[in-house]
Amino acid sequence: MAAVSNSVGFGITGSTSYLTRYEEASEFMDLVYTLWQGSWEDDAKIWSVEKGAYDPEKIHKITFNGKYHKTFAHAATHPSPQRVPLLFQAGQSSSGKAFAGKHAEAVFCGGAVPSDTAPYVKSIREIAASNGRNPDDIKVFPQMTPILGRTLEEAQAKKEHWRSLADWRGGMAKLSSFINIDLFTYPLDEPFKFSGAKSDNAIHAIINTLQRYDNDPIPMTPRRLGATMAFCGFAAMPVGTPEMVADVMEDWVNNADIDGFNVTYVSNPQSFEDVVELLVPVLQERGLMWEDYTVPGGTLRENMYGVPGQKTPLDTHPSSRFRYGELLETNGDGKGGIVIDRINEKVEAEVVDEKIVRLETKVVELNV
């Protein structure tokens, strides 16, 4: 795709593991921010035939000593135009939202209807503000799987055909892993209600959606849950003409305070072709979608924020505190390198806290 496009952006996703995952991830972010922002100065690239490609005096070694992550190295390559990749996140647990509010520039989220997602969006923006960020600096993208036809009947026929190909058993297996419950141990066709606690290693968006189905007039059984999961999951799936689907999207924008959609597909390439050929012209006509990129051929960050020249993270983003000039003042090793020691910093902070507690205790004793 990159070879045949000037403006396409790529989001590379991965999942961390274990219950300590956000604590580890937070420390990891500090480490990569230091490498991306603090190892190479802006003018380290000189591209000189006489002097070489880089100025070694402008490339600095990073020493990072953390509880989970350690490194003693220079950043492996010169910075990209963005320095820090545009940061996407997905997670609706308390820890996940806290992580997103601090680090994310864009988030993927769930929800079958706008009222499912609006409270999540509100909380993410509030957490961002508590971290000194503009709440609108985080762009929110719920999942949506539009099934389009030139007529409603055509769209419905596509949906029924594609749904007939889904394997409910595979859906049950996948859903079981998401909610940490083995659905195969329950009667397949009897009503199922999720009554377990939300652990941090479960996918909260799925659980929230399952609980919403408790009041559904048609009982949710394990078999029905599996069939739904196998057929693109529990996210919004508007079916109809381009105008009908555009109405649904507009409702989401107006009532859930979202910034765009994570559009998923059922059939490749037909789902994408339907979106491009049928839906996009209607969205553009309504002013819901841009006619062209803000910066054709520019960076993903410039085009997502719609600000020419905004290649690097905003000044309120935590990565901005890891720029070389600032790190040199606070964490310089006296030789041009950077040293960040999370272990000893924590010990020193604990000692200071302990001294404060002791001092407060003595003050209380004196007052008594």
MARMI-335661 format. One line per field, with one value per residue: residue in one letter; x, y, z of N, C-alpha, C in turn; residue number from 0. Coordinates in steps of 0.2 Angstrom, whole numbers, m for minus. Layout:
REM MARMI-335661
residuo c(A:...) $
n_px c(X:...) $
n_py c(Y:...) $
n_pz c(Z:...) $
ca_px c(X:...) $
ca_py c(Y:...) $
ca_pz c(Z:...) $
c_px c(X:...) $
c_py c(Y:...) $
c_pz c(Z:...) $
num c(NUM:...) $
This chain:
REM MARMI-335661
residuo c(M:A:A:V:S:N:S:V:G:F:G:I:T:G:S:T:S:Y:L:T:R:Y:E:E:A:S:E:F:M:D:L:V:Y:T:L:W:Q:G:S:W:E:D:D:A:K:I:W:S:V:E:K:G:A:Y:D:P:E:K:I:H:K:I:T:F:N:G:K:Y:H:K:T:F:A:H:A:A:T:H:P:S:P:Q:R:V:P:L:L:F:Q:A:G:Q:S:S:S:G:K:A:F:A:G:K:H:A:E:A:V:F:C:G:G:A:V:P:S:D:T:A:P:Y:V:K:S:I:R:E:I:A:A:S:N:G:R:N:P:D:D:I:K:V:F:P:Q:M:T:P:I:L:G:R:T:L:E:E:A:Q:A:K:K:E:H:W:R:S:L:A:D:W:R:G:G:M:A:K:L:S:S:F:I:N:I:D:L:F:T:Y:P:L:D:E:P:F:K:F:S:G:A:K:S:D:N:A:I:H:A:I:I:N:T:L:Q:R:Y:D:N:D:P:I:P:M:T:P:R:R:L:G:A:T:M:A:F:C:G:F:A:A:M:P:V:G:T:P:E:M:V:A:D:V:M:E:D:W:V:N:N:A:D:I:D:G:F:N:V:T:Y:V:S:N:P:Q:S:F:E:D:V:V:E:L:L:V:P:V:L:Q:E:R:G:L:M:W:E:D:Y:T:V:P:G:G:T:L:R:E:N:M:Y:G:V:P:G:Q:K:T:P:L:D:T:H:P:S:S:R:F:R:Y:G:E:L:L:E:T:N:G:D:G:K:G:G:I:V:I:D:R:I:N:E:K:V:E:A:E:V:V:D:E:K:I:V:R:L:E:T:K:V:V:E:L:N:V) $
n_px c(4:10:18:11:4:2:m2:m7:m9:m2:m7:1:m2:m2:m3:m1:4:m2:m6:0:2:m1:7:19:19:18:31:38:34:40:54:54:50:61:72:67:65:76:88:94:99:90:98:106:107:117:120:132:144:158:158:151:135:130:131:141:143:130:123:117:120:108:104:94:86:75:61:56:61:77:90:105:111:112:99:93:91:91:79:61:51:40:46:40:30:12:1:m9:m22:m31:m43:m54:m54:m51:m38:m34:m40:m34:m21:m23:m28:m17:m7:m12:m15:m25:m39:m46:m62:m76:m94:m111:m121:m123:m125:m119:m105:m103:m101:m89:m81:m82:m76:m63:m58:m59:m49:m38:m38:m35:m22:m16:m18:m26:m43:m48:m37:m36:m41:m56:m61:m74:m78:m85:m95:m101:m114:m117:m129:m136:m149:m160:m164:m154:m143:m147:m148:m135:m130:m136:m131:m118:m118:m122:m111:m103:m95:m102:m96:m83:m84:m89:m78:m68:m75:m76:m62:m61:m69:m65:m72:m78:m89:m93:m97:m109:m127:m131:m142:m149:m154:m141:m132:m120:m112:m100:m85:m77:m62:m45:m39:m48:m59:m66:m75:m82:m89:m97:m106:m112:m119:m128:m136:m144:m157:m163:m176:m176:m168:m151:m141:m128:m125:m131:m123:m111:m113:m115:m103:m94:m98:m92:m93:m99:m100:m106:m117:m123:m135:m140:m144:m132:m136:m144:m134:m125:m133:m133:m120:m119:m127:m119:m108:m114:m119:m111:m99:m88:m73:m71:m71:m67:m67:m73:m72:m82:m81:m67:m62:m74:m81:m74:m74:m87:m88:m80:m85:m99:m102:m93:m95:m107:m105:m95:m103:m111:m103:m97:m85:m69:m63:m50:m34:m27:m14:m8:2:9:13:5:1:m1:m11:m21:m24:m26:m18:m6:11:11:20:27:23:10:14:9:8:15:27:34:41:53:62:78:85:78:80:94:96:90:93:106:122:133:142:136:127:112:104:92:85:75:73:82:77:64:67:73:62:54:61:61:47:45:53:45:33:38:42:30:24:31:28:15:16:22:12:3) $
n_py c(m6:6:8:12:24:40:46:37:31:20:10:1:m13:m21:m32:m31:m42:m50:m45:m34:m26:m12:m5:m9:m5:9:13:8:17:29:25:23:36:43:38:41:55:60:56:59:74:88:93:83:76:78:75:76:75:77:77:67:57:59:69:64:70:75:65:55:45:34:30:20:15:5:m3:m13:m12:m9:0:3:13:21:28:18:23:38:51:50:60:63:60:54:41:42:39:26:19:6:1:m1:m3:3:5:5:17:27:26:29:42:49:45:42:48:45:34:18:12:3:m1:m2:7:25:29:20:23:36:40:34:41:54:52:49:61:69:63:66:80:81:77:88:91:96:91:88:84:71:59:50:34:24:7:2:m7:m6:m11:m11:m6:m3:m2:m5:m18:m25:m23:m29:m42:m45:m45:m56:m67:m66:m68:m81:m88:m87:m95:m100:m107:m104:m91:m92:m97:m87:m76:m81:m81:m67:m63:m71:m82:m98:m102:m113:m122:m119:m121:m122:m115:m108:m94:m82:m73:m61:m61:m59:m52:m37:m40:m34:m40:m43:m39:m25:m17:m27:m34:m23:m22:m34:m34:m25:m32:m39:m34:m36:m41:m53:m67:m68:m81:m93:m98:m89:m78:m82:m83:m70:m64:m71:m65:m52:m46:m36:m23:m7:m10:m4:m7:m4:8:20:33:30:24:34:43:36:37:50:52:46:55:67:63:55:62:58:56:50:35:17:8:m7:m23:m35:m43:m44:m38:m32:m25:m14:m8:m5:5:15:18:20:25:35:47:52:55:65:75:79:85:78:72:75:82:81:76:86:89:83:69:72:70:57:62:76:76:69:78:89:100:108:106:101:90:83:77:86:100:98:85:70:65:76:81:74:79:82:94:97:86:85:95:91:77:75:67:74:72:73:63:55:50:40:35:25:17:21:34:31:25:36:45:38:39:52:54:47:54:66:61:57:70:76:69:72:86:85:79:89:98:92) $
n_pz c(0:4:m6:m17:m13:m8:4:13:30:43:56:67:77:93:107:125:138:154:171:175:164:160:169:166:153:154:159:148:138:143:141:127:122:127:118:106:106:113:109:97:91:83:72:69:57:43:30:22:9:12:26:31:34:46:61:74:86:89:92:105:119:128:144:153:167:173:182:174:161:153:146:137:126:109:100:87:74:63:68:62:52:61:73:85:83:78:91:94:104:113:125:138:152:169:171:157:152:160:155:141:142:146:137:124:107:98:100:99:101:108:107:103:100:100:113:121:120:122:136:139:130:136:148:144:139:150:158:150:151:165:164:160:146:131:130:117:110:110:98:94:89:86:82:67:56:41:30:14:1:m15:m14:0:0:m7:2:13:8:6:19:25:17:20:34:35:32:43:58:72:82:82:85:98:105:103:110:123:127:127:138:149:152:150:138:133:143:147:144:127:121:131:140:143:155:159:174:180:188:182:177:175:164:155:141:142:134:127:138:143:133:132:144:142:133:142:144:132:121:114:121:125:121:123:110:102:105:101:87:84:88:79:67:64:77:91:88:80:66:53:41:24:12:5:10:21:30:31:39:51:54:56:67:77:77:82:94:102:102:94:83:71:62:65:52:48:39:30:19:8:m7:m7:3:6:m7:m8:2:m3:m16:m14:m1:3:m6:m2:11:9:2:12:20:30:28:23:7:2:8:22:21:8:5:17:34:45:57:55:46:53:64:56:54:46:46:59:64:74:91:100:111:124:125:134:129:125:135:135:126:119:124:136:143:145:154:165:167:162:159:161:150:139:137:142:157:164:179:185:196:207:208:213:225:231:231:240:252:254:256:267:277:277:282:295:300:300:310:321:322:325:338:345:345:352) $
ca_px c(0:14:22:6:0:7:m5:m10:m6:m2:m7:4:m5:0:m6:4:1:m1:m10:5:3:m1:12:25:18:20:38:41:33:46:60:54:50:68:75:64:65:82:95:96:97:87:102:111:108:120:120:137:149:164:158:147:128:127:136:141:142:123:119:118:118:103:105:88:86:69:59:54:65:83:94:111:112:109:93:96:91:89:71:57:48:36:49:36:24:6:0:m16:m23:m38:m44:m59:m53:m49:m31:m33:m42:m29:m15:m25:m29:m10:m2:m14:m17:m31:m41:m51:m66:m82:m100:m115:m125:m119:m126:m114:m99:m103:m98:m82:m77:m82:m71:m56:m57:m58:m43:m33:m38:m32:m15:m14:m19:m33:m47:m49:m31:m37:m47:m59:m64:m77:m78:m92:m95:m107:m115:m120:m131:m139:m156:m160:m165:m148:m139:m150:m146:m127:m129:m139:m127:m111:m119:m123:m104:m99:m95:m104:m92:m77:m86:m89:m71:m65:m78:m74:m56:m61:m72:m63:m78:m79:m96:m95:m99:m116:m132:m130:m148:m153:m152:m134:m131:m114:m112:m94:m82:m73:m55:m41:m37:m54:m60:m72:m80:m87:m93:m102:m111:m115:m123:m133:m141:m148:m164:m165:m182:m173:m163:m144:m139:m121:m125:m132:m117:m105:m114:m114:m95:m91:m100:m90:m93:m105:m100:m112:m117:m129:m137:m144:m142:m127:m139:m146:m128:m123:m138:m131:m114:m120:m130:m114:m104:m118:m122:m106:m93:m82:m70:m71:m73:m63:m72:m70:m75:m84:m78:m62:m62:m81:m83:m70:m76:m94:m87:m77:m89:m106:m103:m89:m98:m113:m102:m92:m108:m114:m98:m94:m79:m65:m62:m43:m30:m25:m7:m6:9:11:13:m1:m1:m3:m18:m26:m26:m28:m14:0:17:11:23:29:18:9:18:5:9:20:33:37:46:59:66:85:87:75:83:100:96:87:96:112:127:139:146:131:122:106:103:86:86:68:74:84:72:58:69:74:56:51:64:58:40:46:55:40:29:41:42:23:22:34:24:9:18:24:6:m1) $
ca_py c(0:12:9:15:29:46:49:32:30:14:9:m6:m14:m26:m32:m33:m47:m50:m40:m28:m24:m5:m2:m10:m1:16:13:7:23:33:23:25:43:45:36:44:62:63:53:62:81:90:94:78:74:83:73:79:70:78:76:61:58:62:72:60:74:77:58:54:38:34:25:19:9:4:m9:m18:m11:m6:0:8:13:26:26:15:26:45:52:51:67:63:58:49:38:44:34:24:14:3:m2:2:m4:9:6:7:24:31:25:33:49:52:44:41:53:42:28:14:10:m1:2:m4:13:31:30:15:25:43:40:32:47:59:50:49:68:72:61:70:86:80:77:95:90:98:85:87:82:63:58:44:30:18:2:1:m12:m4:m16:m6:m8:3:m2:m8:m25:m27:m23:m35:m49:m46:m47:m63:m71:m66:m71:m88:m91:m87:m101:m98:m111:m100:m85:m93:m98:m80:m72:m84:m78:m60:m62:m76:m87:m104:m102:m120:m125:m117:m124:m117:m111:m105:m87:m81:m66:m60:m58:m59:m46:m35:m41:m30:m44:m45:m34:m21:m15:m33:m35:m18:m23:m40:m32:m21:m36:m42:m32:m38:m45:m60:m68:m69:m87:m94:m100:m83:m74:m85:m81:m62:m63:m73:m61:m45:m44:m32:m15:m5:m13:m2:m10:0:13:25:38:27:23:41:45:32:40:57:52:45:61:72:61:52:66:55:60:46:28:12:5:m14:m26:m42:m46:m40:m31:m29:m20:m8:m5:m2:11:20:20:21:29:41:53:54:59:72:79:81:89:74:69:79:81:78:77:92:89:77:67:74:64:55:67:82:74:68:84:94:106:108:107:98:83:80:78:93:102:96:77:68:64:83:82:70:81:82:100:97:80:87:99:87:70:74:64:78:70:74:58:55:45:40:29:25:13:25:39:29:24:43:48:35:41:59:54:44:59:70:58:58:77:78:66:76:92:83:77:95:102:89) $
ca_pz c(0:4:m13:m22:m10:m5:10:18:36:45:63:69:83:97:114:130:142:161:174:176:158:160:173:162:147:156:159:142:135:145:138:119:122:128:112:100:107:116:107:91:90:76:66:68:50:39:23:18:6:15:33:32:34:53:66:80:92:90:94:112:122:133:149:156:172:175:185:169:155:153:139:137:119:105:96:81:67:64:69:57:52:66:79:89:79:81:96:95:110:114:131:142:159:172:169:150:151:162:150:135:144:147:131:117:102:95:103:96:106:106:108:98:99:103:121:124:119:124:143:138:127:141:153:141:138:157:160:146:154:171:163:157:139:128:129:110:107:109:93:96:83:87:76:63:50:37:25:9:m6:m19:m11:6:m1:m9:8:18:5:7:26:26:14:24:40:34:32:50:62:79:87:82:89:105:107:104:115:129:128:129:144:154:154:145:136:131:149:148:139:121:119:137:141:147:158:162:181:183:189:176:178:170:158:151:137:145:129:126:144:144:128:134:150:138:130:147:143:125:121:112:125:122:123:121:103:98:107:97:80:84:88:73:62:65:84:94:86:76:59:50:35:20:7:8:14:28:34:33:44:57:56:58:74:81:78:85:101:105:103:91:78:65:63:63:48:47:33:30:13:5:m7:m8:8:5:m13:m7:6:m7:m21:m12:5:3:m10:2:17:7:0:18:24:36:26:19:0:1:15:24:19:4:5:23:40:48:63:52:43:58:67:51:55:42:50:66:62:80:96:103:117:130:126:138:125:124:141:134:121:121:128:142:147:146:160:171:167:158:163:160:144:133:137:146:162:168:184:188:202:212:209:217:232:234:233:246:258:255:259:274:281:278:287:302:302:302:316:326:323:329:345:348:345:358) $
c_px c(4:17:17:2:5:4:m7:m6:m7:m2:m5:2:m2:m3:m1:0:2:m5:m5:6:4:5:19:25:20:27:41:40:39:52:60:54:58:73:73:65:72:88:98:94:94:92:108:112:111:121:126:142:156:164:154:139:126:133:136:141:135:119:121:116:113:104:98:88:79:67:58:59:71:86:100:113:110:103:96:96:89:81:68:54:44:40:46:30:17:3:m8:m16:m30:m38:m49:m59:m51:m42:m30:m35:m37:m23:m17:m25:m22:m6:m5:m16:m23:m32:m46:m55:m72:m88:m105:m120:m121:m119:m121:m107:m98:m100:m91:m78:m77:m76:m64:m54:m56:m51:m37:m32:m34:m24:m12:m14:m26:m37:m48:m43:m31:m43:m49:m62:m67:m77:m85:m91:m101:m108:m120:m123:m135:m146:m155:m160:m158:m143:m141:m148:m139:m126:m131:m134:m120:m112:m120:m116:m100:m100:m96:m99:m85:m78:m86:m82:m68:m68:m76:m67:m56:m64:m70:m68:m78:m87:m98:m97:m106:m121:m132:m136:m153:m150:m145:m134:m124:m114:m106:m91:m78:m65:m51:m38:m43:m55:m67:m77:m85:m91:m98:m107:m115:m121:m129:m139:m145:m156:m166:m171:m181:m167:m156:m142:m131:m120:m126:m126:m112:m106:m113:m106:m92:m93:m99:m91:m100:m105:m106:m111:m123:m129:m141:m141:m136:m130:m141:m140:m125:m127:m135:m124:m114:m123:m124:m110:m107:m119:m117:m99:m87:m79:m69:m73:m68:m67:m69:m74:m77:m81:m73:m61:m69:m83:m80:m72:m83:m93:m85:m82:m96:m106:m99:m92:m103:m110:m98:m97:m111:m109:m95:m88:m75:m64:m55:m40:m28:m18:m6:1:12:11:6:m4:m4:m10:m23:m29:m28:m24:m7:6:17:13:24:23:17:13:15:6:15:27:37:42:52:63:73:87:84:79:90:101:94:91:102:117:134:144:142:126:117:105:96:86:79:69:76:80:66:61:70:67:53:54:62:51:41:48:50:35:32:41:35:21:25:30:18:10:19:17:2:3) $
c_py c(6:14:13:21:34:48:44:32:23:14:2:m8:m21:m26:m34:m38:m46:m44:m34:m25:m16:m2:m3:m6:7:17:12:13:28:32:25:32:46:44:40:52:64:60:57:70:83:90:89:75:79:81:76:74:71:75:69:62:61:65:68:64:76:70:56:47:39:28:25:13:9:m2:m15:m18:m7:m6:5:8:20:24:24:18:34:46:52:58:68:63:53:47:41:38:32:19:12:0:2:1:3:11:8:14:28:31:30:40:52:51:45:48:51:36:24:12:6:3:0:2:19:31:25:19:32:44:39:38:53:58:51:56:71:69:64:77:86:79:83:95:94:92:83:84:74:62:51:41:24:13:2:m3:m11:m9:m12:m9:m2:3:m6:m16:m28:m28:m28:m42:m50:m48:m54:m68:m72:m69:m78:m92:m91:m93:m99:m101:m107:m94:m86:m94:m91:m76:m75:m82:m71:m59:m66:m80:m92:m105:m109:m124:m124:m120:m119:m113:m109:m98:m86:m74:m66:m57:m58:m52:m44:m35:m36:m34:m46:m38:m30:m19:m21:m34:m30:m20:m29:m39:m28:m26:m40:m40:m33:m42:m52:m62:m70:m76:m88:m95:m93:m78:m76:m83:m74:m61:m65:m68:m53:m42:m40:m25:m14:m8:m10:m5:m6:3:17:31:36:26:29:44:42:36:47:57:50:51:66:70:57:56:62:59:56:39:23:7:m2:m17:m33:m46:m41:m43:m28:m24:m14:m4:m1:5:17:23:22:26:36:47:56:58:65:77:82:85:85:71:74:77:78:79:84:94:83:75:69:68:63:60:73:81:72:74:90:100:105:110:104:90:79:81:85:94:99:88:75:67:70:84:78:72:82:88:99:91:82:91:95:80:69:71:68:77:71:68:59:49:45:34:29:21:17:31:37:28:31:46:45:37:48:59:51:50:64:68:59:65:79:75:70:83:90:82:84:99:99:91) $
c_pz c(0:m2:m18:m19:m7:2:15:24:39:53:64:76:87:104:119:134:150:164:176:170:157:164:169:156:148:156:152:137:136:141:130:118:122:121:106:100:109:114:102:91:83:71:66:61:46:32:19:15:10:23:35:33:41:57:72:86:94:91:100:115:127:137:153:160:175:179:180:163:156:147:141:129:116:102:89:75:68:64:62:57:58:73:83:84:82:85:96:101:110:121:135:149:162:171:162:149:154:158:144:137:144:140:124:113:99:99:99:102:103:107:102:96:102:110:124:125:122:131:143:135:132:146:151:141:145:159:157:149:161:170:159:149:137:127:122:107:106:104:94:90:85:81:73:57:45:31:20:3:m9:m17:m4:5:m3:m3:12:15:6:14:27:23:18:31:40:34:38:54:69:84:88:86:96:108:108:109:122:131:130:136:150:156:148:143:134:137:150:143:133:120:125:138:146:149:161:169:184:184:183:179:173:164:154:147:139:140:128:132:144:139:130:140:147:136:136:147:136:125:119:117:122:125:120:113:99:99:102:90:79:84:82:67:64:72:85:92:81:69:56:43:31:15:10:12:21:32:36:38:51:59:59:65:79:82:82:93:105:106:100:86:71:67:61:59:46:41:34:24:10:m2:m7:m3:7:m2:m12:m3:1:m13:m19:m6:5:0:m6:8:15:5:7:23:30:34:22:11:m2:8:16:21:14:4:12:28:42:53:60:49:48:62:63:52:51:47:57:65:69:85:98:110:123:130:130:135:124:129:140:128:124:126:135:146:149:153:166:172:163:163:163:154:138:133:142:150:165:172:188:195:208:213:213:224:235:236:239:252:259:259:266:279:282:283:294:304:304:308:322:328:327:336:348:349:351:364) $
num c(0:1:2:3:4:5:6:7:8:9:10:11:12:13:14:15:16:17:18:19:20:21:22:23:24:25:26:27:28:29:30:31:32:33:34:35:36:37:38:39:40:41:42:43:44:45:46:47:48:49:50:51:52:53:54:55:56:57:58:59:60:61:62:63:64:65:66:67:68:69:70:71:72:73:74:75:76:77:78:79:80:81:82:83:84:85:86:87:88:89:90:91:92:93:94:95:96:97:98:99:100:101:102:103:104:105:106:107:108:109:110:111:112:113:114:115:116:117:118:119:120:121:122:123:124:125:126:127:128:129:130:131:132:133:134:135:136:137:138:139:140:141:142:143:144:145:146:147:148:149:150:151:152:153:154:155:156:157:158:159:160:161:162:163:164:165:166:167:168:169:170:171:172:173:174:175:176:177:178:179:180:181:182:183:184:185:186:187:188:189:190:191:192:193:194:195:196:197:198:199:200:201:202:203:204:205:206:207:208:209:210:211:212:213:214:215:216:217:218:219:220:221:222:223:224:225:226:227:228:229:230:231:232:233:234:235:236:237:238:239:240:241:242:243:244:245:246:247:248:249:250:251:252:253:254:255:256:257:258:259:260:261:262:263:264:265:266:267:268:269:270:271:272:273:274:275:276:277:278:279:280:281:282:283:284:285:286:287:288:289:290:291:292:293:294:295:296:297:298:299:300:301:302:303:304:305:306:307:308:309:310:311:312:313:314:315:316:317:318:319:320:321:322:323:324:325:326:327:328:329:330:331:332:333:334:335:336:337:338:339:340:341:342:343:344:345:346:347:348:349:350:351:352:353:354:355:356:357:358:359:360:361:362:363:364:365:366:367) $
